[in-house]
Amino acid sequence: MTKQEELRDRTKKFAVRIVKLFKALPKTDEARIFGKQLLRSGTSVGANYRAVCRARSHAEFVAKIGVVVEEADETVFWLELLIETEIITATKLGSLLEEANQLLAIMAVSQTTAKRNSPRFKK
């Protein structure tokens, strides 16, 4: 399995975990508001990564990987907010938050590398 295939699988599994978390959230207003934001950004990581894999040019790759970084970072934010507002305990979200941070780090490094290797910046 290639790195690209591994990340496609990993981001899809991450999205499934996000959906399951959303379903398990308390039925309070704040949990549902945060949850909907989390559901949108967390599932978007995988969907947008698939778009990255289909990029037709280097510039398109750089732009699309930037979207993935933004969505992953937003997902980390909502997970942290669920913990810090005590809607869900850190113990329950620990591994999911760790995975979100790892995906964010991977995508951010990819973005930085792609920008550095951009034909626009080469002399």
C-alpha positions in Angstrom: 0.0 0.0 0.0 1.4 3.4 -1.0 1.6 6.3 1.5 -1.2 8.0 -0.4 -3.4 5.0 -0.1 -2.6 4.7 3.6 -3.5 8.3 4.2 -6.7 7.9 2.2 -7.7 5.0 4.4 -6.5 6.7 7.6 -8.5 9.9 6.9 -11.6 7.8 6.0 -11.3 5.9 9.3 -10.9 9.2 11.1 -14.1 10.5 9.5 -16.0 7.4 10.6 -14.8 8.0 14.2 -16.0 11.6 14.0 -19.4 10.5 12.9 -19.6 8.0 15.7 -18.6 10.7 18.2 -21.2 13.0 16.8 -23.9 10.3 17.3 -22.8 9.8 20.9 -22.8 13.5 22.0 -25.2 14.6 24.7 -28.4 16.1 23.4 -27.7 19.5 24.7 -27.7 22.7 22.6 -24.0 23.4 22.9 -23.0 19.8 22.3 -25.1 19.7 19.1 -23.7 23.1 17.9 -20.1 22.1 18.5 -20.9 18.6 17.2 -22.2 19.8 13.8 -19.1 21.9 13.3 -16.9 19.0 14.2 -18.9 16.7 11.9 -18.4 19.1 9.0 -14.7 19.7 9.5 -13.7 16.2 10.6 -15.3 14.5 7.7 -14.0 17.1 5.3 -10.4 16.1 6.1 -10.8 12.8 4.3 -13.0 14.2 1.5 -10.6 17.0 0.7 -7.6 14.7 1.0 -9.1 12.6 -1.8 -9.3 15.8 -3.9 -5.6 16.4 -3.2 -4.8 12.9 -4.6 -6.5 13.9 -7.8 -4.8 17.3 -8.2 -4.0 18.0 -11.8 -1.1 20.4 -11.2 1.3 21.3 -8.5 -0.5 24.6 -7.9 -3.8 22.7 -7.5 -2.1 20.3 -5.1 -0.8 23.2 -2.9 -4.2 24.8 -2.8 -6.1 21.6 -2.0 -3.6 20.5 0.7 -4.1 23.9 2.3 -7.8 23.2 2.6 -7.0 19.9 4.3 -4.7 21.6 6.8 -7.4 24.2 7.6 -10.1 21.5 8.1 -7.8 19.4 10.3 -6.8 22.4 12.4 -10.5 23.3 12.8 -11.3 19.7 13.8 -8.6 19.9 16.5 -10.2 23.1 17.7 -13.7 21.6 18.1 -12.3 18.5 19.9 -10.4 20.7 22.3 -13.5 22.8 22.9 -15.6 19.7 23.7 -13.0 18.8 26.3 -12.4 22.2 27.8 -16.1 22.9 28.1 -16.4 19.5 29.8 -19.0 18.2 27.4 -16.7 15.1 26.9 -13.8 14.0 29.0 -10.3 14.2 27.8 -10.0 10.4 28.5 -12.8 9.6 26.1 -11.4 11.9 23.3 -7.7 11.4 23.9 -7.0 9.0 21.1 -9.2 10.9 18.6 -7.6 14.2 19.5 -4.2 12.6 19.1 -5.1 11.2 15.6 -6.4 14.7 14.6 -3.1 16.3 15.7 -1.1 13.7 13.8 -3.1 14.1 10.7 -2.7 17.9 11.0 1.0 17.6 11.4 1.3 15.2 8.4 -0.7 17.5 6.2 1.1 20.7 7.4 4.5 19.1 6.5 3.2 18.1 3.1 1.9 21.6 2.5 5.2 23.1 3.5 7.2 20.7 1.3 4.9 21.3 -1.6 5.2 25.1 -1.3 9.0 24.8 -1.0 9.1 22.7 -4.2 6.7 24.9 -6.0 8.0 25.9 -9.5 6.9 29.4 -8.7 9.6 29.7 -6.0 12.4 27.9 -7.8 15.0 29.9 -9.6 
